[in-house]
């Protein structure tokens, strides 16, 4: 959930001009309420220079997820098991599993 006060710092007459359904946005997690299942998000607190870094990390993560899903299909292993035993250790050692996969291809 994103509060209207967390969308922008500017005064806006119509929120539909800023927020469009189906559009991907970079947001910051403010709070997680696990009892009610809510995640409070903020667009306002994300700095402009952070957006490109987050988008790059997101795209790398999508590529890693695709690799892991294909690996799960080909090996017959559970996706969760593959993440725990392959991907998460690569994140710890290389900063991002995508970087480790790139190194393997060299």
Secondary structure as GFF3:
##gff-version 3
##sequence-region A 1 106
A	DSSP	three_ten_helix	4	6	.	.	.	ID=ss1
A	DSSP	three_ten_helix	15	17	.	.	.	ID=ss2
A	DSSP	beta_strand	28	33	.	.	.	ID=ss3
A	DSSP	beta_strand	38	42	.	.	.	ID=ss4
A	DSSP	alpha_helix	48	75	.	.	.	ID=ss5
A	DSSP	alpha_helix	79	82	.	.	.	ID=ss6
A	DSSP	pi_helix	83	87	.	.	.	ID=ss7
A	DSSP	alpha_helix	88	94	.	.	.	ID=ss8
A	DSSP	alpha_helix	97	105	.	.	.	ID=ss9
###
